[in-house]
Structures are given as C-alpha cells and as structure tokens.
Amino acid sequence: MSESGHARRAVEAVWRNESARIVAALTRQIGDFSWAEDLAQEALVEALGSWPTAGIPDNPGAWLLTVAKRRAIDGWRRQERLAQRVDLIGHDALLAEREHPVEAAGDPDRIDDDVLRLVFVACHPVLTPTARLALTLRTVAGLTTEQIARVMLLSVPTVQQRIVRAKRALAEADVPFEIPGRADRPARLASVLQVVYLLFTEGYAPADGEHPTRPDVAREAVRLARQLAALAPREPEVYALIALMEFQSSRFAARSDAEGLPLTLAEQDRSRWDRSAIDRGRAALAKAQSFDRGLGYYGIQAAVAECHAIVPSADDTDWARIVSLYDALLTLAPSPVVRLNRAVAVSMLDGPAVALPLVEELEPELSGFRPFHGVRAELLERLEVRDAASAAFLRAAELPGNAAEATVLRRRAAALTA
C-alpha cells in the first residue's frame, strides 16, 4: 500500500476512534458545536496532506486536537477576538485533552464527561429525530456520511442535508454545551439511548472496515450508558440498555475465528463468553424489571439476549420465548428489521420453510440491507436450494458493509457451488 493510502487509513481509524472526544473537547473550549465540528474536519484534511510525508504522529488524536485548536486561534485572530477568547483555552491549549473523571462526592448531577455532553447537545429537541441520529453518528461514532446512510437506510444526499440543517439549527438556537437539568432530561433521553445503542452496534458489528468487531467503541457506549444511569437512576430503560450491551459484549472473545472472520451465534465457543459480563447484564435487567413498569424497547431486546446468554448451547435456546418477545417488540416498535429478526427466530422454531415467506415479503424495504440477503441465503441453504442460496450470499457480499463479513459470505457461496 502507498504511503498516502496508509496515511488515509490511519486518519480514518483515528477519526472513528477519537472524533467524539476531539469534537467534544473543542466544543467545550470554544463554545460553538458547529464550528468545533468544522475545525475537526479541517484538521483531518491537514492530516491527509501531512502524514504521508511527515509520518503518522505517536499520538494522532492529540495531533488532530492541537491542529484544530490552532485553527480556532487563527479564526479568532482574523475576527480580532483573540484577546477576549484566549482564556477559554488557557496555557495548555495546544496539548492533548486530559481526562475528567466523575467526582466521588459532591453534586450527584455533576457528570464531568464531554462526550456525554456532546450526545445531549446532538439530541436536542430543536432537531428532528432523524437529524439527531445522523448528527450524533457523525460526531460521536465517527461514521462517514455513506456509513450513516446505510445504518439509517437513507440516501447519502439526504443524510448530508440533515447534518447541515441540524448544525444550523443548533447554532441558531444557541444550544449550550452542557448536560440538561433534571426537568429537561426526559425529552432527550429516548434519543440519547438510541444513539448510545447505535454507537455500541458500531463496535459490535461495524458498518464497514476490515475487522468484525471494535470492542473499544462498544466499551465506550457501555461507559456512557452507566453515566446515564448515574444521571437518571429511576429510568428502567437505561438499565435495560446496559443489560442488552453487557449480554452482547460477553461474546466478543468468541465472535471471530483464527483468521479474524466473524462466527455466527451457533458457531461460537460459549466457554469463551465473558461470564462476568453476563452476570452484570442479568443484574441490570433485574434492576430494570424492579420498577414494575414492564419491559420497554431495550428491555425486550435484553430479554432476548438473556435467552442466548443463559443456555449452555445453541440447541438449548428457548426459541418459543424469543418469538413471543419479538411479537411484543413488534407491537411496541414495529420495523422491518425487527420483523427480520423475528423471522430468524421463527425459522429456528418452526423451520426455514415457514420463515422464508416472512423474509421475502420484506424485500421492498430491505433490498439494500446486507443482513436481509444473508438471512434469506441461510434459509435457502437449509432448504437445499443451493443455486439460489449461493446467489443470495453473493448479493449480500456485494452490498456495502464489513469486509470480514463479506469474505465469509463469499466463501459460503463458493461452498454451495463447489
């Protein structure tokens, strides 16, 4: 690979891992979320020009933050406002951002976490729900516009327009960079939980890239959820989300083979699952249920994950309970993806012949969604319709998504035509 190609991949990796902290730190320093995001993007462009010749710095995230802060100072100089603003950055303005741990004592509502503040800003009620998602996936998860479009099942131009409009709306509303007070949190909590889970999903099953998992991103999502629990200790869905992510996190060590290729749930060695994460998940789910409000959106999904986590083998899975849980989830929050997941459970309970029509009726809505074609391929394979199954696996591999997953899909297609 050329030096420019290596540098580009390094820049992309750093942005995905560090974008939230970079944008959050800049927003806190300069007090302008929209400008902070622009400065971070400008630093990325400078990295693409500098790193191929100067080399990748030892601390790439700090390098990007330093460049962005320098550009902020240049901007203030041009506006003749440096004297009024320079104190906001201080003597260490050009150094890497230090951590801000939660205080053990003092105000229980004080959470010194720039990334959590950033999530709340991006989930402000002045934005539409889809704009909140798009903006937060861009700034917190570090996804590209193309990746966000795939996650949200939207076109790239639509996502671009919503991000631009969202930043403009936040600027016009002069939204402060802070965690809202108790009275204002409920209005944003659902959006914040949704974004945190999408961030976790990017770690658990990345939208693209070479690796089947990104545990560091998933751990950041779990950390943010636990911070939310400290802010909202009486909200069962916060604990339900923690439970869901802990159950899924428990599988990381078993999710890929010796080649680094992803394994299905049935293929995984369950002795490698993290029992402590499962215990934490069960404790969090019990906490969510202790409020006696019934299971919500994340609670139902956590209950499904628990069904997998507590049995010693895939053959022992209680598929009847999982189907009933998906029925409840469809009543609460109907979507084509939930219907697809339910169809998978139906295939395990009643067989692939019963499930295949349930999957195929989703094609108009999920034709560009890789998991749809992967599920359809597996059902056709189980029905021994080999040519159609192979074609479906290849169709899934051709769609945008994780490279390791695409490799597995192509191998499965080849095995059917061998």
Buried (B, 14 or more C-beta within 10 A) or exposed (E): EEEEEEBBBBBBBBBBBBBBBBBBBBBBBBBBBBBBBBBBBBBBEBBBEBBBEEEBBEEBBBBBBBBBBBBBBEBBEEEEEBEEBBEEBEEEBEEBBEEEEEEEEEEEEEBEBBBBBBBBBBBBBEBEEBBBBBBBBBBBBBBBBEBBBBBBEBEBEBBBBBBBBBBEBBEEEEBEBEBBEEEEBEEBBBBBBBBBBBBBBBBBBBBBBEEBBBBEBBBBBBBBBBBBBBBBEEBBBBBBBBBBBBBBBBBBBBBBBEEEBBBEEEEBEBEEBBEEBBEBBBBBBEBBBEEEEEBBBBBBBBBBBBBBBBEEEBEEBBBEBBBBBBBBBBEBEEEBBBBBBBBBBBBBBEEBEEBBEBBEEBEEBBEEBBBBBBBBBBBBBBBEBBEBBBBBBBBBBEBEBBBBBBBBBBEBBEEBEE
